[in-house]
Amino acid sequence: MSFRPPSKEEVWQAIGPLDGLPEDFRQAFLPNGDFEPIPVPGPNDWLAVHDEPGQTFLDFVKSRPNRPDARRNTIYLQPLDDFRKSNAPPIDKLVQFSEAFFAMNVEVLPLLVTSSQRITTRLNPYTHQEQLLTRDILRLLSENLPENAFCVVAITMRDLYPGPSWNFVFGEASLRDRVGVYSFARYDPRFYRIDNSDRDYLILRRSCKVLAHETSHMVGIQHCIYFNCLMSGSNHLEESDRRPLHLCPVDLRKLHYSIGFDINQRYRSRLEFAKAVHFDDEVQWLERRLSRAA
């Protein structure tokens, strides 16, 4: 499989026609040199082993994706562990990030005690750590979906697996049922028995990234092949770490189409969060984007 980065013409086609849009919208969807092009993948990278056709903005609109409405307008986080007592990223920070990223109401559901539910577990034969079966979790989530939920995202510090033949999976979602479950376990350096002085920073940043990436899939946004983008696929942790925390113009336009937020206000909210948690590269990037709208 040989991936060829798209041409400039193909990138513009993916963004879609901008004629007739309000000037602030049009400016927001112009790259203006602020977005890295998608690189040629290395031999173990996502696009070297996965055939991704790409999803243009017009493809996205034609797919009739899930969109929040007056009844389904809240993103719910469903913890499967007590995030206050584990080595997990602070759940209040995950809520703040999600609210800024999606410009939607985000709420935390009460802890779901997996030991009292019908959730299959096993010990991973290689790591000897407990794993939870994703399909059991997805079933429970879909059975208990709040009426006003746009989606429910279960989060855990335990490892996951989707079936007996799999070693592990970072997460899994049922887009039709608007539920998903994601593990932050393998984003923690301690999972690999690595002591890292930046551990708290790393796990928060990685957890924010996977939370935004996977929840964006629930909005109907597929993997990006046009820019180095939050929605680019990743085959391993190093590749995931190379992805930025922001959306490219193609995928920002998709998210805006679905939710309808004020683009610059969303950037300002994200900038406030990035400053608070010292995501310094994102601070610089967001300030640059906002300066173009001034």
C-alpha positions in Angstrom: 0.0 0.0 0.0 1.5 3.3 -1.1 0.0 6.5 0.3 0.5 9.7 -1.8 0.0 13.0 0.0 -2.8 15.0 -1.7 -2.1 17.8 -4.1 -3.0 21.4 -3.3 -5.9 21.1 -5.6 -7.2 18.0 -3.7 -6.8 19.8 -0.4 -8.8 22.8 -1.6 -11.4 20.4 -2.9 -11.6 18.7 0.5 -12.1 22.1 2.2 -15.0 22.8 -0.2 -16.2 26.0 -1.8 -15.9 29.1 0.4 -17.7 31.6 -1.9 -20.7 33.2 -0.2 -19.6 32.4 3.4 -19.4 35.2 5.9 -15.8 36.6 5.9 -15.0 35.4 9.4 -16.0 31.8 8.4 -14.1 32.0 5.2 -10.9 33.2 7.0 -11.3 30.4 9.5 -11.2 27.7 6.8 -8.2 29.2 5.0 -5.0 27.3 5.9 -2.7 30.5 5.7 0.3 28.4 6.4 -0.8 27.5 9.9 -1.4 23.7 9.3 1.3 21.2 8.5 0.7 19.1 5.4 0.3 15.3 5.9 3.7 13.7 5.8 4.8 10.7 3.9 4.1 7.9 6.4 6.9 5.8 7.8 6.7 2.0 7.4 4.8 1.4 10.6 2.6 4.5 10.5 -1.2 4.5 10.0 -1.3 5.4 6.4 1.3 2.8 5.5 -1.0 0.0 6.5 -4.5 1.4 6.2 -6.1 2.4 3.0 -7.9 5.7 3.9 -9.9 7.3 1.0 -10.3 10.6 2.8 -13.5 12.4 3.6 -14.0 15.9 2.1 -16.3 18.4 3.7 -19.0 17.7 1.0 -18.6 14.0 1.6 -19.3 14.6 5.3 -22.4 16.7 4.6 -23.8 14.0 2.2 -23.3 11.3 4.9 -26.0 13.0 7.1 -23.9 12.8 10.3 -25.2 12.9 13.9 -25.8 16.5 14.9 -26.7 17.9 18.3 -30.2 19.3 18.5 -32.6 20.8 21.0 -33.1 17.4 22.7 -29.8 15.7 22.3 -27.3 18.4 23.3 -25.0 17.1 26.0 -21.7 15.1 25.9 -21.5 12.7 28.9 -18.3 11.3 30.3 -18.9 8.0 32.0 -16.0 7.1 34.4 -15.4 3.4 34.9 -12.8 4.1 37.7 -12.6 6.6 40.5 -10.5 9.2 38.8 -9.9 11.0 42.1 -8.1 7.9 43.5 -6.2 6.6 40.5 -3.3 7.8 38.4 -5.8 9.2 36.0 -5.8 12.7 34.5 -8.0 15.1 36.5 -11.6 14.6 35.3 -12.4 18.3 35.8 -9.7 19.1 33.3 -11.1 16.6 30.8 -14.5 18.3 31.1 -13.0 21.8 30.6 -11.1 20.7 27.6 -14.1 18.9 26.0 -16.4 21.9 26.6 -13.9 24.2 25.0 -13.2 21.8 22.1 -16.8 21.0 21.2 -18.4 24.2 22.4 -21.1 22.0 24.0 -22.3 21.1 27.5 -20.3 18.3 29.0 -21.3 16.5 32.2 -19.9 13.6 34.2 -22.1 10.6 35.0 -21.8 8.8 38.4 -19.1 6.2 38.6 -20.2 2.9 36.9 -18.9 0.2 39.1 -17.9 -2.5 36.6 -17.5 -5.2 39.2 -21.3 -5.1 39.8 -22.2 -5.1 36.1 -22.1 -7.8 33.4 -18.7 -6.9 32.1 -16.3 -9.6 31.1 -12.7 -9.3 32.3 -9.4 -11.1 31.7 -5.7 -10.8 32.5 -3.7 -9.9 29.5 -1.3 -12.7 28.8 1.6 -10.3 28.1 1.2 -7.5 30.6 -0.7 -9.6 33.2 -2.9 -6.6 33.8 -6.7 -6.6 34.0 -8.6 -5.8 30.8 -12.3 -5.0 30.2 -14.3 -6.3 27.2 -15.4 -3.4 25.2 -18.6 -4.9 23.7 -20.0 -5.4 27.2 -19.4 -1.8 28.1 -20.9 -0.5 24.9 -24.0 -2.6 25.6 -24.4 -1.2 29.1 -23.9 2.4 27.8 -26.5 2.0 25.1 -29.0 0.5 27.6 -28.6 3.5 29.9 -28.3 6.4 27.4 -29.6 9.7 29.0 -32.5 11.2 27.0 -30.6 14.5 26.4 -27.3 12.8 25.4 -25.7 13.6 22.1 -23.2 10.8 23.1 -21.8 9.0 26.1 -18.0 8.4 26.3 -16.8 5.9 28.9 -13.3 6.5 30.1 -11.1 4.2 32.1 -7.5 3.7 33.3 -7.8 0.0 32.8 -6.8 -1.7 29.6 -9.4 -2.8 27.0 -9.9 -5.7 24.6 -12.6 -6.2 21.9 -12.5 -10.0 21.7 -10.5 -13.1 22.7 -8.1 -13.0 19.6 -7.0 -9.4 20.3 -4.1 -8.3 22.5 -5.7 -4.9 23.3 -7.5 -1.9 21.9 -7.3 1.7 22.8 -11.1 2.1 22.5 -14.2 1.3 20.5 -17.4 3.1 19.6 -20.8 2.3 18.3 -21.6 5.4 16.2 -25.2 4.3 15.6 -25.8 4.0 19.3 -23.7 7.2 20.1 -21.6 5.4 22.7 -17.9 4.7 23.0 -15.3 3.6 25.5 -11.7 4.6 25.6 -8.8 3.7 27.8 -6.0 6.1 28.9 -3.9 3.2 30.4 -1.4 3.0 27.5 -1.0 6.7 27.4 0.6 6.6 30.9 4.4 6.2 30.9 4.0 4.0 34.0 2.2 1.4 31.9 5.5 0.8 30.3 7.4 1.0 33.6 8.9 4.4 32.6 9.4 7.1 35.2 8.9 10.4 33.5 9.0 13.8 35.3 6.5 15.1 32.7 4.1 12.2 33.4 1.1 14.3 34.5 1.5 16.7 31.5 1.9 13.8 29.1 -1.1 11.8 30.2 -3.4 14.9 30.3 -2.3 15.9 26.8 -2.7 12.4 25.4 -6.0 11.9 27.1 -7.4 15.2 25.8 -6.2 14.2 22.4 -7.8 10.8 22.3 -11.0 12.1 23.9 -11.4 14.8 21.2 -10.4 12.4 18.3 -12.8 9.7 19.3 -15.7 12.0 20.2 -15.2 13.7 16.8 -15.7 10.3 15.2 -19.1 10.2 16.9 -19.9 13.5 15.1 -19.2 11.6 11.9 -15.7 12.9 11.1 -13.5 10.2 9.6 -9.7 10.1 9.6 -7.9 13.0 8.0 -5.5 12.5 5.0 -5.1 16.2 4.1 -3.1 17.7 7.0 -1.2 16.6 10.1 -4.4 16.9 12.1 -6.0 15.8 15.3 -8.1 13.5 13.2 -5.2 11.8 11.5 -5.0 8.1 12.2 -2.2 6.7 14.4 -0.8 3.2 14.6 1.4 3.7 17.7 2.1 6.1 20.5 4.9 8.0 18.8 2.6 8.7 15.8 -0.2 9.8 18.1 2.2 12.2 20.0 3.0 13.8 16.6 -0.6 14.8 16.0 -1.5 18.3 17.1 -4.4 19.1 19.4 -6.3 21.1 16.7 -8.4 20.3 13.7 -7.3 21.2 10.2 -9.6 23.4 8.0 -11.3 20.4 6.5 -12.3 18.9 9.8 -12.9 22.2 11.6 -15.5 23.0 8.9 -17.2 19.6 9.5 -17.4 20.2 13.3 -18.7 23.7 12.8 -21.3 22.5 10.3 -22.5 20.0 13.0 -22.5 22.2 16.1 -22.6 25.8 14.8 -20.3 27.5 17.3 -18.7 30.9 17.1 -15.3 29.9 15.7 -13.2 32.6 17.3 -15.0 32.2 20.7 -14.2 28.5 20.5 -10.5 29.4 19.9 -10.5 31.8 22.8 -12.0 29.2 25.1 -9.4 26.7 24.0 -6.6 29.3 24.5 -7.7 29.9 28.1 -7.6 26.1 28.8 -4.2 25.7 27.0 -2.7 28.5 29.1 -4.0 27.0 32.3 -2.4 23.6 31.7 0.7 24.8 29.9 0.1 23.4 26.5 2.5 26.0 25.2 2.7 25.0 21.6 -1.1 25.1 21.4 -1.1 28.5 23.1 1.2 29.9 20.3 -0.8 28.3 17.6 -4.2 29.5 18.9 -2.8 33.0 19.4 -1.6 33.0 15.8 -5.0 31.9 14.5 -6.8 34.5 16.5 -4.5 37.2 15.4 -5.5 36.5 11.8 -9.2 37.2 12.7 -8.3 40.6 14.4 
